[in-house]
Each structure stands twice: as structure tokens, then as C-alpha cells.
């Protein structure tokens, strides 16, 4: 019979895997590219955090814990930045969002008017 830490580790591993699976389903099912990017960025970040915590609790090694912490920090830093840059490129090259409100277009128009006034 496992200890409480093993049960929590197993639950975290299952939770993280479920989040990553749901993110994959979201990428597959959503219509808008922005919704797909949201699904591909948010859920896997939390899923990787849960999996790293689960592995750290399960293995109980300093090296594994430090490695898992490094993976989580890199994911937390690079995931949102990459998604933001991809969303910006898609907006500029392909199409505006389907949500109806396009705040970025208003900001860019105001910036262009300000540049023309100089």
C-alpha cells in the first residue's frame, strides 16, 4: 500500500495528463485559431506543472525535483510568450478574431494616426 505522497503524486499525474488531453481535444475541436492557441497554451502549462509536481513527489530525488522545477519555469516563461507572438503574427497576416470586438485594430489605428500627426 502506498503512502499519502504516492496517492497525491498519482492524482497529480492523472490530473496533468487529463489537462493535456483536454488541450489536444480543444485544439482539434475549436473553430477559431485564437481559441485553438488558447487551448494549446493554457491547459498544457498547468498540466505540465501538475505532472512535474507528481513526478517530484513520486521519485523524491533532489535532482529530479530541480529538473522538474526547471522544466516548469521554462514552460511558464516560453509558453505564453510564444503564444502571444504566434497570435500577433496570425492577426497581422491572416485574419482578425471571430469574437466580434477587435481592440487591437483600434489601437493600431490610433497609433497610425499619431504617427501621421508627427
C-alpha positions in Angstrom: 0.0 0.0 0.0 1.4 3.4 -1.0 1.9 6.4 1.2 -0.2 9.5 1.1 2.5 11.2 -1.1 2.3 8.4 -3.6 -1.5 8.8 -3.8 -1.2 12.6 -4.3 1.6 12.0 -6.9 -0.6 9.6 -8.8 -3.6 12.0 -8.7 -1.4 14.9 -9.9 -0.1 12.8 -12.8 -3.6 11.8 -13.8 -4.8 15.4 -13.5 -1.9 16.7 -15.6 -2.4 14.1 -18.3 -6.1 14.8 -18.4 -5.4 18.6 -18.8 -3.0 17.9 -21.7 -5.5 15.5 -23.3 -8.3 18.1 -23.0 -6.0 20.7 -24.6 -5.5 18.4 -27.5 -9.2 18.0 -27.9 -9.6 21.7 -27.7 -7.1 22.3 -30.5 -8.9 19.7 -32.6 -12.5 20.9 -31.9 -12.3 24.7 -31.7 -13.1 26.7 -34.9 -11.1 29.9 -34.4 -7.4 29.9 -34.5 -7.2 32.1 -31.5 -9.3 29.7 -29.4 -7.1 26.9 -30.6 -4.0 28.8 -29.5 -5.6 29.5 -26.1 -6.3 25.8 -25.6 -2.8 24.9 -26.7 -1.2 27.3 -24.3 -3.2 27.4 -21.1 -4.1 23.8 -20.2 -0.8 22.2 -21.0 1.0 24.8 -18.9 -1.0 23.7 -15.8 -0.8 20.1 -16.9 3.0 20.2 -17.0 3.1 21.8 -13.6 0.9 19.1 -12.2 2.9 16.3 -13.8 6.2 17.8 -12.6 4.8 18.0 -9.0 3.6 14.4 -9.3 6.9 13.2 -10.5 8.8 15.1 -7.8 6.5 13.6 -5.1 6.8 10.1 -6.6 10.6 9.9 -7.1 11.7 12.0 -4.1 15.0 12.9 -5.6 16.7 16.3 -5.4 18.0 16.0 -9.0 14.5 15.1 -10.3 12.9 17.9 -8.4 15.3 20.5 -9.6 14.9 19.2 -13.2 11.1 19.3 -12.9 11.3 22.8 -11.5 13.5 23.9 -14.4 11.0 22.4 -16.9 8.1 24.2 -15.2 9.9 27.6 -15.1 10.9 27.3 -18.8 7.3 26.3 -19.7 5.9 29.2 -17.7 8.2 31.6 -19.4 8.3 30.4 -23.0 4.7 29.2 -23.4 2.8 32.5 -23.1 5.5 34.4 -25.0 5.4 32.0 -27.9 1.6 32.0 -28.0 1.5 35.8 -27.9 3.9 36.1 -30.8 2.1 33.5 -32.8 -1.3 35.2 -32.2 0.2 38.6 -33.2 1.6 37.1 -36.4 -1.7 35.3 -37.2 -3.6 38.6 -36.6 -1.3 40.6 -38.9 -1.1 38.1 -41.7 -4.3 36.1 -41.7 -7.4 37.4 -40.1 -8.9 39.2 -37.1 -10.7 37.2 -34.4 -14.2 35.9 -34.8 -15.3 37.2 -31.4 -16.6 40.5 -32.8 -14.7 43.0 -30.8 -11.3 43.8 -32.3 -9.5 46.0 -29.8 -6.1 45.6 -31.5 -7.4 47.2 -34.7 -8.5 50.3 -32.7 -5.1 50.5 -31.0 -3.2 50.2 -34.3 -5.4 52.8 -36.0 -4.8 55.3 -33.1 -1.0 54.6 -33.3 -1.0 55.2 -37.1 -2.9 58.5 -36.7 -0.4 59.6 -34.0 2.5 58.7 -36.3 0.9 60.7 -39.2 0.5 63.7 -37.0 4.2 63.9 -36.1 
